[in-house]
Amino acid sequence: MTKTIAIAGKGGTGKTTVAALLIKLLSQKGVVLAVDADPSTNLNQALGLPLDDSKTVGRIREKMTDDVSKGRFSPSISKPEYLFSKIVESLAESKGFDLLAMGRPEGPGCYCASNEFLRASLDQLVKDYKYNYIVMDCEAGMEHISRQTTRDVDVLLIMSDPTIRGITTAARMKDLIGELRSKIGKVGLIVNRVKGELSPEIKKAIDESGLQVIALVPEDPDIAGLEMKGRPVTELPQESPLRLKVKEIARSLLL
Amino acid sequence: MEGEFHADMGPQYEGEAIRKEDLYIEFGGPKAAHKFELATVKSLDEIENEKVEIIGPDIGDLKPYDEEKGGGSYPIAVLIDVAGGELDKDAEAIIERRIHMFTNMIEGWYHMNQRQDVWMRISKDCYKKGFNSLRELGEIYILLYTSEMPIIESIQVTIITDEKKIEELLPHALEVYAARDERARTLNDEDVDTFYGCVLCQSFAPTHISIITPNRIANCGAINWFDGRAAAKIDPDGPIFAVPKGELIDAIKGEYSGVNTIEAEKSLGNYDRVYLYSAFEHPHTSCGCFEAIVYYIPETDAFGVVHREFKGETVVGETFSHMAGETSGGKQIEGRLGTGLEQLRSSKFIQADGGLARIVWMPKELKERFKDVLEKKELYDKIATEEDVKNVDELLEFLEKVGHPWIKGEVELPT
């Protein structure tokens, strides 16, 4: 069975960092499909992989749609097969994990068919490559989950900073889940950059949101240095607080 | 027989993928500039039966992929030449596609894509077990082809890794693919027994079903008959499924009993007849996804076409989105047809109503995009665009001036 973990949150909450560390950790236990489902962050960079903008799923879909509408697409090559092969070509393969970038959402026009083919392709990919884990870095709107380009999710981790606004956003994302057609298993809140204790106001906001706190993550002094130098977060020392915390999260979720 | 080879074979290996960590060497794929595979039907005397020829360095001669240094990607061409009394040119594509399946049936081999995009991977394990020659691959192909396709009486396999030679042969392969595509474009409804239906858009238009035939692409323009066949094969109970075409009721209007049956079932009983090639009486329903709208202009007794990207007003003063609102929703609306753009190239495009010759207006961009077909039918100069006319009065004047064949009464409707 493949376990699917989605990490979502608004920009600046450190979700990409946590996603990257979780991917690295899980890649020691099995093969991971890392999905960058947030076009505004760069999971690849956090993982230390080069970026190829032409190789996102969005670009592949756009190009196919464009080729079709201009009559350039071979009529005898089937589109489901074509999409699948281009997705395989776009995988950034690394040790213990492969990275797939979803890219930007679609423009105007009809994408029912191409998204349907995309869903089938992603299912096929997970089946053929026998991934043990899928870790998705999602943007706050969880576009790819709601469009069902991604499958059901076993664990959804919502990241927030220790602010009222952050918790409110996290609560809104939790409410969004009710509108999704995908099944979501466990939902948990991770509060990042916690200095000491949470303030009573924030504790109250969390209580009201109905979110279950999975972990409080302390500010990690090492991460700022790495980010300033543009180094992958996977270079964090083994005993860094953030890395240890991610290990703890994985253990508590029985991953 | 399988004991002769250094790898096990069988359908259980078909879904086996090879990740980079397990990769020994790869042929073709994104990192190799020149690669292709080609099946050719020849006459018996042109083939030396069961011959395998390797041109260029073999697996054992080539440097494998290295985790530190990379590399390990090489050009390849696979040529399958076959002969048999029952074989004709049309079989080539089918035989060629089998390379994909047969290669994937070998344990430790992975095959992706087709034609000039072919990509094969061999696993470290497979190499370790002694699979170090492409000759063995060729022999496996021969075994599988002759045992699974008895129609093949004689077969020879040539595998080339010499880049110069591949580069030299590639243009010929590209010509063959283009010719095949051309033939696919001329596949007709009469040539097949099965059409396909698509209800992907029923969440928006609950009574809409797109009928996909060799002469009719889905309204969204994304699914042609070949795609329908592929999708229905992967998931027969999915939103894209086979429609047995049944009895031909009207060849001109494009009415089939099988299509009517499925229309009644999937439209929740709202419609039980559909004309695939007419915008009148029982036109095809429209979802919301169509690429273009064919709309009747009463003053001219002819049609205009407008596509989604055209933001301005059409000659009747309505925009695409305005018209789309009235056309969509899975209804049969006489004189309003949502359509895929490629349909304009179909030989059966509203054939009962006069086809392309009954089109009097379309946006300039569309006219340019379909210039080739319009010129072939001598219609390019006869159709007005937003640059020529602003309203129906001007349109009528324009049509008179250029002598549009429909207005002049030169178009005979088929009977």
Interface residues (C-beta under 8 A of the other chain):
Chain A: V31 T65 V68 S69 K70 G71 S74 P75 S76 I77 S78 K79 P80 E81 S85 V88 E89 E93 S94 K95 G96 D98 P108 G109 C110 C112 A113 S114 E116 F117 A120 K127 D128 Y129 K130
Chain B: G15 E16 A17 R19 K20 E21 G29 P30 E67 A93 M112 N113 Q114 R115 D117 W119 Y177 R180 D181 A184 R185 C198 L200 C201 A218 C220 G221 A222 I223 N224 F226 D227 R229 A230 A231 I234 D235 P239 I240 C287 G288 C289 F290 E291 R308 L341 E342 R345 R369
